Amino acid sequence: MKKIILLPLLLIIFQISFTQDEENKPNKKFNSKFSIGAMTGVGSRLYKTNSHKTPFVPVFGGEVEGIYLIGTEIGYKKQINEKLSLTGFTQIFGGLSLQGIGGALGGAALDNSDMKEGYRGINDRKTQMEYGIRVGYNLNKELKLVGEVRGGEYGGTGKGSIIRPIMVSRRFILIPQLNLTLLNKNISNYYFGVTESEANNSESWKIDNKYEIDRITVATSIGLTGSYYLTRKLSIFALTELQYVGDEISDSPIVDTNINYFVGTGLRYTF
């Protein structure tokens, strides 16, 4: 369950490095296309899982002539003009995650052994390889719109984001954002539905009945990411995000709450 929060946020971190650092920094010496680092964080649980300590995890990314690798996402970004960009991408380990600019999916797997007692009779929710298209449009120098669709074996999603980079100083960048995600009924059912056989499992004694979602579900989130350059190559970053999921998701017997949060920090080296 750690992956649900951490992996999508890699895209926020490296958006700073690969996009905002290059487009918004007055000091162009900070436009490196490769980064490595580590991060950690704490957050609430979307599913009814046991609590655990979040470890340090490595973060990495790189871009060469529009081809990029950020975490487990590989893609190609084409700048159509000064306002419009188009990206095709593959998420190798896609799965449920609603946080961040990375999209509704990206890097989550649920092991039934992580669930609390009374809910362990459900099947594992696996990751999926996803394919998607992302469009970015700069309304002006201060406001950017991002839209994407992605999908895989278990279903697909659409997502829209509003991003507003703020240059606090030559070394300090803040990026607030607002996200709206729509999940189709297939992926909603896979990650939040409960089958009759799962409900009747002896280890699911806290689940009374099967639960099926037959419509598109909604999730929203607001977040703030900051990056401060200690030197030309070394920076620290911090991020926080608050997420809300709609009633169709929160009414699932395996979902803990409809409001979740994450707070994290890390160190990044660019070269």
C-alpha positions as CSV (number, residue, x, y, z in Angstrom):
1,M,0.0,0.0,0.0
2,K,3.0,2.4,0.3
3,K,3.1,2.5,-3.5
4,I,-0.4,4.0,-3.6
5,I,0.9,7.3,-2.3
6,L,4.6,7.5,-3.2
7,L,5.0,6.6,-6.9
8,P,2.5,9.1,-8.5
9,L,4.1,11.9,-6.6
10,L,7.4,11.3,-8.5
11,L,5.7,13.0,-11.4
12,I,5.2,16.1,-9.4
13,I,8.8,16.2,-8.3
14,F,10.2,15.7,-11.8
15,Q,7.7,18.1,-13.4
16,I,9.5,20.7,-11.3
17,S,12.9,19.5,-12.6
18,F,12.1,18.9,-16.3
19,T,9.4,21.6,-16.9
20,Q,9.2,24.3,-14.4
21,D,12.9,24.6,-13.8
22,E,13.5,25.0,-17.5
23,E,10.6,27.3,-18.3
24,N,10.3,29.5,-15.3
25,K,13.7,29.8,-13.7
26,P,15.5,33.0,-14.5
27,N,18.8,31.1,-13.8
28,K,19.0,28.7,-16.7
29,K,21.9,26.8,-15.1
30,F,19.3,24.8,-13.3
31,N,17.8,23.0,-16.4
32,S,19.4,19.6,-15.9
33,K,17.5,16.7,-17.5
34,F,18.5,13.9,-15.1
35,S,17.7,13.5,-11.4
36,I,18.2,11.0,-8.6
37,G,17.2,11.2,-5.0
38,A,15.2,9.8,-2.1
39,M,12.0,10.7,-0.3
40,T,9.8,9.6,2.6
41,G,6.4,10.6,3.9
42,V,3.3,9.8,5.9
43,G,-0.3,9.7,5.0
44,S,-3.7,8.3,5.8
45,R,-5.1,5.0,4.4
46,L,-7.6,4.8,1.6
47,Y,-8.3,1.1,2.2
48,K,-9.0,-0.6,5.5
49,T,-5.4,-1.7,5.9
50,N,-3.1,-2.0,8.9
51,S,-0.9,1.0,9.6
52,H,2.8,0.8,8.8
53,K,5.9,2.9,8.7
54,T,6.6,4.5,5.4
55,P,10.3,3.9,4.4
56,F,12.7,6.0,2.4
57,V,12.3,5.2,-1.3
58,P,14.5,6.1,-4.3
59,V,13.3,8.6,-6.9
60,F,14.8,9.0,-10.3
61,G,14.1,10.5,-13.7
62,G,15.6,11.5,-17.0
63,E,14.8,13.1,-20.3
64,V,16.6,13.1,-23.7
65,E,15.2,14.8,-26.7
66,G,11.6,14.5,-25.4
67,I,11.9,10.8,-24.4
68,Y,11.7,10.5,-20.6
69,L,11.6,8.1,-17.8
70,I,10.1,9.2,-14.5
71,G,9.8,6.5,-11.9
72,T,8.0,3.7,-13.7
73,E,6.5,6.0,-16.4
74,I,8.1,6.0,-19.9
75,G,6.9,8.5,-22.5
76,Y,7.6,10.9,-25.3
77,K,6.7,14.6,-25.0
78,K,6.3,16.8,-28.0
79,Q,6.2,20.6,-27.7
80,I,3.7,21.6,-30.4
81,N,4.2,25.3,-29.9
82,E,4.9,27.6,-26.9
83,K,1.5,26.9,-25.4
84,L,0.6,23.3,-26.4
85,S,2.4,20.0,-25.6
86,L,1.4,16.4,-26.3
87,T,2.7,13.4,-24.5
88,G,2.3,9.7,-25.1
89,F,3.2,7.4,-22.2
90,T,3.3,4.0,-20.7
91,Q,3.0,3.3,-16.9
92,I,4.7,0.0,-16.3
93,F,3.2,-0.6,-12.9
94,G,-0.2,1.1,-13.1
95,G,-2.8,0.7,-10.5
96,L,-5.0,2.7,-8.2
97,S,-3.7,6.0,-7.0
98,L,-5.6,9.3,-7.0
99,Q,-2.9,11.6,-5.9
100,G,-0.9,14.1,-7.9
101,I,-0.1,15.3,-11.4
102,G,0.9,11.7,-12.3
103,G,-2.8,10.9,-12.9
104,A,-5.5,8.7,-11.4
105,L,-3.4,5.6,-11.9
106,G,0.2,4.8,-11.3
107,G,1.9,2.3,-9.1
108,A,-0.5,0.8,-6.6
109,A,-1.1,-2.8,-5.6
110,L,-3.2,-4.1,-2.7
111,D,-2.2,-7.3,-0.9
112,N,-5.0,-8.9,1.0
113,S,-2.6,-9.7,3.9
114,D,-2.3,-5.9,4.4
115,M,-6.0,-5.6,5.2
116,K,-7.4,-5.5,8.8
117,E,-8.9,-8.6,10.3
118,G,-12.3,-9.3,8.9
119,Y,-11.4,-8.0,5.4
120,R,-8.6,-10.4,4.4
121,G,-10.9,-12.6,2.3
122,I,-10.8,-10.3,-0.6
123,N,-8.5,-11.0,-3.6
124,D,-5.3,-9.0,-4.2
125,R,-5.8,-5.9,-6.4
126,K,-2.9,-6.1,-8.9
127,T,-1.1,-3.4,-10.9
128,Q,-1.7,-3.1,-14.6
129,M,0.4,-1.8,-17.5
130,E,-1.3,1.4,-18.8
131,Y,-1.1,3.4,-22.0
132,G,-2.2,7.0,-22.1
133,I,-2.1,10.5,-23.8
134,R,-1.5,13.7,-21.9
135,V,-2.1,17.3,-23.2
136,G,-0.7,20.4,-21.6
137,Y,-1.8,23.9,-22.4
138,N,-0.2,27.1,-21.0
139,L,-2.9,29.7,-20.6
140,N,-0.2,32.2,-19.7
141,K,3.2,32.2,-18.0
142,E,1.5,31.5,-14.7
143,L,-1.3,29.0,-15.3
144,K,-1.2,25.6,-17.0
145,L,-3.9,23.1,-17.8
146,V,-3.2,19.4,-18.1
147,G,-5.6,16.7,-19.3
148,E,-5.0,13.0,-19.8
149,V,-6.7,9.6,-20.4
150,R,-5.1,6.3,-19.6
151,G,-6.1,2.7,-19.3
152,G,-5.2,-0.9,-19.1
153,E,-6.5,-4.4,-18.4
154,Y,-8.7,-3.5,-15.5
155,G,-10.1,-0.2,-16.8
156,G,-9.3,3.5,-17.5
157,T,-9.5,7.0,-16.2
158,G,-9.6,10.6,-17.4
159,K,-8.1,13.5,-15.4
160,G,-7.8,17.2,-15.5
161,S,-5.4,19.4,-13.6
162,I,-4.9,23.2,-13.0
163,I,-1.3,24.0,-12.1
164,R,0.1,27.4,-11.0
165,P,3.9,27.6,-10.7
166,I,5.0,30.4,-8.3
167,M,8.6,31.6,-8.4
168,V,9.1,32.8,-4.8
169,S,12.8,33.4,-5.5
170,R,15.5,32.3,-7.9
171,R,16.0,29.2,-5.8
172,F,12.5,28.5,-4.4
173,I,9.5,27.2,-6.5
174,L,6.0,26.5,-5.2
175,I,3.5,24.6,-7.4
176,P,-0.1,24.4,-6.1
177,Q,-2.5,22.3,-8.2
178,L,-6.1,21.2,-8.4
179,N,-7.1,17.8,-9.8
180,L,-10.3,16.1,-10.9
181,T,-10.3,12.4,-11.8
182,L,-13.0,10.3,-13.4
183,L,-12.7,6.5,-13.1
184,N,-14.8,4.2,-15.4
185,K,-16.9,1.5,-13.8
186,N,-14.5,-1.3,-14.7
187,I,-11.6,0.1,-12.8
188,S,-13.9,1.4,-10.0
189,N,-15.2,-2.2,-9.6
190,Y,-11.8,-3.8,-9.7
191,Y,-10.3,-1.7,-7.0
192,F,-13.4,-0.9,-4.8
193,G,-16.0,-3.5,-5.6
194,V,-16.5,-6.7,-3.6
195,T,-17.6,-9.9,-5.3
196,E,-20.0,-12.4,-3.8
197,S,-17.2,-15.0,-3.3
198,E,-15.1,-12.4,-1.5
199,A,-18.0,-11.4,0.7
200,N,-18.7,-15.0,1.6
201,N,-15.1,-15.8,2.4
202,S,-14.6,-16.8,6.0
203,E,-11.9,-14.2,6.4
204,S,-14.3,-11.4,5.3
205,W,-16.5,-11.7,8.3
206,K,-16.8,-7.9,8.5
207,I,-18.2,-7.6,4.9
208,D,-21.9,-8.3,4.8
209,N,-22.7,-8.3,1.1
210,K,-21.1,-8.0,-2.3
211,Y,-20.6,-4.4,-3.5
212,E,-20.8,-3.4,-7.2
213,I,-20.2,-0.1,-8.8
214,D,-22.1,0.5,-12.1
215,R,-21.2,4.0,-12.9
216,I,-18.3,6.4,-13.4
217,T,-16.8,7.5,-10.0
218,V,-15.2,10.8,-9.1
219,A,-12.2,11.9,-7.0
220,T,-10.6,15.3,-6.5
221,S,-7.4,16.5,-4.8
222,I,-5.5,19.6,-4.0
223,G,-1.8,19.7,-3.5
224,L,1.2,21.9,-3.0
225,T,4.8,21.0,-4.0
226,G,7.9,23.1,-3.2
227,S,11.5,22.8,-4.3
228,Y,14.4,24.7,-2.9
229,Y,17.9,24.7,-4.5
230,L,20.7,24.5,-2.0
231,T,23.2,24.5,-4.8
232,R,23.1,24.4,-8.6
233,K,22.6,20.6,-8.5
234,L,21.3,19.8,-5.0
235,S,17.7,20.6,-3.9
236,I,15.3,19.6,-1.2
237,F,11.6,19.2,-1.9
238,A,8.4,18.9,0.1
239,L,4.9,18.1,-0.9
240,T,1.4,17.8,0.6
241,E,-1.9,16.7,-0.8
242,L,-5.5,16.3,0.3
243,Q,-7.7,13.9,-1.6
244,Y,-11.5,13.4,-1.6
245,V,-13.3,10.4,-3.2
246,G,-16.9,10.3,-4.1
247,D,-19.7,8.3,-2.4
248,E,-19.5,5.4,-4.8
249,I,-15.9,4.8,-3.7
250,S,-16.2,5.7,0.0
251,D,-19.3,3.4,0.4
252,S,-17.3,0.4,-0.5
253,P,-16.8,-1.9,2.5
254,I,-13.1,-2.1,2.0
255,V,-12.6,1.7,1.9
256,D,-11.6,3.4,5.1
257,T,-12.5,7.0,4.5
258,N,-13.4,9.4,1.7
259,I,-10.8,12.1,2.7
260,N,-7.1,11.2,2.7
261,Y,-3.8,13.2,3.0
262,F,-0.1,12.8,2.3
263,V,2.9,14.8,3.5
264,G,6.4,14.0,2.2
265,T,9.9,15.4,1.8
266,G,13.1,14.4,0.1
267,L,16.4,15.3,-1.5
268,R,17.2,15.5,-5.2
269,Y,20.5,15.7,-7.1
270,T,20.4,16.9,-10.8
271,F,23.1,16.4,-13.4
